[in-house]
Amino acid sequence: MNLVDVVAALMFLGIVLYAVFGGADFGSGVWDLVAGSAEKGGRLRRIIDHAIGPVWEANHVWLIFVLVFLWTGFPDAFAQLMRTLAIPFWLAGLGIVLRGAGFAFRKFSPSLGWARVAGAVFASSSLITPFFLGAIAGGVASGRVPAEGTGDLWTSWLNPTSILGGILSVLTCTFLAGVFLAADAAGLDAPELADWLRRRAMIVGVVTGVVALVGIIPLAADAETLFDRLTSRGAPLVAVSAAGGIATLALLRSSRLRAARAAAVVAVGSIVVGWGVAQYPWVLVDEMRIDDKVTESATLWGLVIAFGLASVLVVPPLVFLLFLADRNRVGVE
């Protein structure tokens, strides 16, 4: 493994962490969207606020990490992504901003009506942002981002692979968040709500599995390179993900919620890693390899050193914050 591979692996580690932690964060907003009226859904929304309140902005550190590594280490690929996929990038970014504003302003709204408006902004943005992030991944995976010039601003993300990626992203986030919230509700002595979430998370999990299986058809036709590698060298990780998903459903059925949460992380993390293994060595599938037009080695070493410093200065406090949140030692009013 050379220096370029190391930097690419570190960058992809950020993608995996954002998919898991940011995914659970976004998915919580989807559950907020379907919680019902202020009276009916009040308890669930308090659980959501308690669960994501301490970490809802901290999770974006992984996205910033990925974008900085991509921009600095692979500037040509970054430029092509921003040219061709400008629309979904802008919409995803807008969703992140509106989501944060809605989540914060809901707590300080002067009336119930304004709180409902802010809550609707938070919840709907939690739905559209993962969709567009999945659509971006689909545009890259299907080879629609060229190494030179600008790809089509619309078909680059309005295509079968991107639509599949967007739908699976939303479903995966919703499933992951449902499992996390069920465990949180049980820990906060809300057994009825935990059971409600547990049963619905199982339904979302089954739907996600069905969509993934059916999605093999458009993926095979529209993203041949990724499909071939996903079903060969990426197959073991796909199998691990499937096993993790089945284990999650079984653990949910038996109400072993904390174990189900760990299994869900394995399921989601494995499929994201499988995608990375299948896409390697392409940074832009069929167009640009990770060692094409890479930045200077001194800059790459700088990224590696920055990662090492962040591992010491940033990761331990973040892990401690997650630990405190998991033990209900920190929260929001």
N, C-alpha and C positions, 0 to 999 in steps of 0.2 A: 504494500500500500504506500503510494507516494504522498507528498504533502497536499496535493490537490484533492486526493481521495479523503484525506483526513479532514480537511476543511468542509468538503461536501457531506461527509458523515456527521460532523458536528452540526452543520446546518439542518440536516434531515432529522437529527435528534430533537431540535427545536420544533420541527413540524409534528413529530410524534407527540411531544409533550403538549403542544397547543391543541392537537386533535383530541387528546384525552381530557385535559383540564379545561381548556376553552370550550370543548365540545359539551361537557357537562354543564358549563356555565350557560351557553346558548340554549341548550335543551331545557334548562330550568325556565327560561322565558317562554318556551313553547307550552310547558305545563301551566304557566301563568295565564297564557292566552285561552286555554280551555277550562280554566278553573271555575268559570261561571260568574254570577253576579257578586257584588261586594259582600253580601250577606252569606251566600252559599260558598264562595271561594275564599273568604277571608282567612280561614285557618290555613289553607294550603299556601296562600300568598305570604302569610307570616313565616311559614316553614321555609319558603323559597328565600325570603329576605334574610332569615337567620343563616341559611346555608351558604348563600353566595355573597352576602353583605361584606364579610371580611376579605374576600379574595376576588371580587368581580373585576377589579382593575388590575390586580396583581397578575392575573392569568394572561393579560395582553403582553407581558414581558417576553413571552415566547414568540409571539408574532413579530414584535420589534426586533428580537434577536435574529429571526430568520431573514427579515427584510434587510437588516444591516449586513449580515453575512452574504446575502445574495448580491446586494448592491456593491459591496466592497470587493468581494472575491470573484464574482462573475458578472462584471459590469455590462458586458454585451448582452448576456442572457437577460439581465434585469431590464435593460433598455428595450429589448424586443418584447418582453412580457408587458411592459407598461404601454408600449405602442399598440400592440395588437389587442390586448385584453383590458384596455383602458376603461371601458364601460363597466364590466363587472367589478373591477378593482375600485372604481369610484363608488359604485353602489354598495359594495361590501363595507368600504370605509365610512360612507354616510350612515349605513346601518349601525356600525359600531358607535359612532358619535351620538346618533339619536337614541340608541339603546341606553347608553350611559346617562344621557340627559333625562330620559323618561324614568329610569330607575331612581335617580337622585331626586327629581322634582316631585315624584309621587308622594314622597314622605313629607314634603313641605308645601303641598298644595293648599290653598286657602279654603277649598270646598271639596265635597265629594265628587262633584262634576269634573273639576280640574284634575283631581286624583285619577279619575277614570280615563281621562284623555292621556295623561302622562303614562298610566299603566298600559294603555293600548299601544302607545308609541314604543314602550319598552318591549312588550310582548311581540308585536308585529316585527320589530327590528330583529328580535331574537330568531325569528323564522326566516327572514329574507337574507340575513348576513351569511349563515352557513350555506344557504342555497348558492349564493354567488361565489363563495369560496370553493364549493364543490364544482361549480361550473368552470372556474378558473383551472382547477386541477384536470377537469375533463378536456379542456381546450389544449393543455400541454400534453396530456396523455395520448390524444388523438392526432398529434403532429400538426396542429393548425397554427402554431406560432413559428414563423419562418426565421431563419438565421439572418436573413438580409431583408431590408424593406419592411413593409407593414402588412400583416395578414388582414383578412376581412374583419372589420370591426364588429360585425354581427354574427356571421356564421362561425366565427372562432369560438363562440360560447353558446350559440343557439344551434346545437347539433345533438345527435343521440347520446354521445358519450358525456357531454357536459350536462345535459338534462338528467341523465342517470346519476352522474356524480353529485349534482345538486340535491336530487331527491334522496339519495342514500346518505348524504351529509346531514340533511335535516332529520331523517329517521334515526340515524345512528346517534346524533346528539340527543334526540328525544328519549331514546331507549336508555342511553347512558345516564341521563339526568333522572329518569324515572327510577332507576335502580338506586342511585345515590340518594334521592329524596325519600324513597321508601325507608332506607336505612336511617336517614336523619329523623324522619317522623317517628320511627320506633324508638330512637334514642331520646327523643323529646317527649316521650310518654303520650304519643298520639296513635294508639294501635289501630283505630278504625281508619284513620287517614293513611297509615302505613299499608294497611291491607288494600285500600282503594288504589293506591299507587302501585302496589305489588301486582295486582291483577291486570291493571292497564299497561304496565311496563311489559308484562308477558305478551300481551296482544301486540304491542309495538314491536317487540323483539321478533315475533313470528312474522309480522308483516315485513320487517326489514330483511329477514332471511329469504322470504319469497321474492321480494324485489331484487335482491342480490342474485338469486338463481335465475330469474327471468332475464335479468340484465346481462347475462352471459351472451345472449343472442345479439343485441346491438353492439356490445363490446367487441365480439369476435368480428363483426362486419365493419365497424367504424374505427377501431383502434387495434389493428392487427398486431403490431409490434408488441404493445403492452400485453395483449391477450396471450400471445404465444409465450412470452416470458413469465407471465403470471401463472400459466398452467404448466410450466416446466420448473425453472429454478425457484420460482416464487410459490410453487404448490405446497411445500411443507408449511409455510407460514399461513397460507390460506386454510390449510387443514387445522392448524392450531387455532386460528380465529373461529372457524366453525365449531370446533370442540369447545372453545371458550364460550361461544354463544349458547350452545346446547347446555353446557354446565350452568350458565347463568339462569337459563329458564328453569332447569331442575332445582336449583337452589332457591329461586323465587317461589316455585311451587311449594317447597317445604318450609318457606318463610325463614330461611337462613340468609338474612339480608346483608350482613356484613361480608360474608363469604361470597355472596352474589355480586357485591360491588367489586371485589377483587377479580372475580372471573370476568366481569364486564370490561374491566380495564385491559385484561389479557386479550379479550376478543377484539376490542377496538384497536389496541396498540399493535397487535399482530398483523391485522389486515393493512394498516398503514405502513408498517415495516415491509410487508410483502409487496406493496405497491412500489416502495423505494427500491427494493432488490430487483423487481421486475424492470423498472425503468433504467437502472444503472446500465451503462455509463452515460446515458443521455441526461442532459439538463433540460433540453428542449427535444422531445422525442422525434427521431428521424431527421433532426435538423442541426443540433449542436450538442457535442459531447462536453462533459464537465472539464476536460483538459483543452478544449478549443477556446482560444481568445481569453484565456484566464489572466488574471492580474499578475503583477510581479511577485516573485517568491518572498520578497521582504514584507509585502503586504499580507501575504498568506500567513507568514510567521507571526505577524502582528495580530491577526485574528485568532490564531492558536493561543498566543499569550493572553489576549483579552479573554478568551474562553476560560483559561486557567484561573485568571484573577476573579472572573465572575463566579466560578465554581466555589471560590473561597469566600468572596464578599457578598454575593447575592443569593446563591442557592441555599446555604444553611439557614439564613433568616426566613426565606420563603418556605422551606420545609417546616421550620418551627411554627410559622403562621398557619400552615395547613394542619399541623398536628394540634395546635390549640383550637382551631375551628372544628376539627373532628371530635375533640374532647369537650366541645361546648364551653370552652374557656374564654371565647371571644365571640362577639356577635353585634347585632345592630338593634336599636330600639325602634 
